[in-house]
Amino acid sequence: METATGIEYSVNDGATWTGPPLTGKTAALTVPATASLVSLRVTATNDQGGSVRRTIERALAGPRPQGDKAGSTRISNVVVNGGKGVEPTNEPLHEFKAEFTAADPAGIAGGDTYLHRGSYDAPDGVLYAAWPATCTKVDATKATCEAQCAYIAPRWILGRNALADTWKLASWAEWADGKRWGQGMPVGG
C-alpha cells in the first residue's frame, strides 16, 4: 500500500518548495496571487520500505499572467496510438505513443502530454506520461515531439470501474527561453 508523505509546490521553477499540511490523503493549496507558474512535487512510501518522489514542473498556471507571449504556442498534428483507439485491459502494462508538433516564435525547448477524464478545465482524473516527451527541432520556431505514454495495471490505477469513461489527451510545450510555457488544446473535446 502506498502512502503520500509529502506534497509541495514551487512558484519559482523549483528554487524553493513549500509544503501545505496533509490532512489525511489531501492537501489544500492556495496559489499565491504573484504566481505565474506552479510546479508540484509529491513524495510517497509503500509498506515494503520503498519511496518515490514525482515532480511535475510547471504543472499549472497561476493567476499572474505569464508574459506578453502567453498563448502564442501552437500545438498541431496530434496523433495518438498511430490513430487507433487505446483500450485498457487487465494486462499489466499498457503503453502507446502520442506525437505532436509544437511551434512558438521563441522556439520549443520541450513538451509532454497527459490524459484527462471529464472536462479539460476541471478533470476528475489525470494520468501523466511516465517519461517526458522527446522533442526534435524542425527549425528555429518548431519541433516535433513524441511521448511514450505508459501506465501500469489500469485496473488498480483507475480504481476498477470508478473512472471508466472516455479519456482525452492534452499536450503542452515549453518555450526555448525557459521562462514561459504554453498549453495545447485538448484532443477529443
Disulfide bonds with the S-S distance in Angstrom:
Cys135-Cys145 2.11
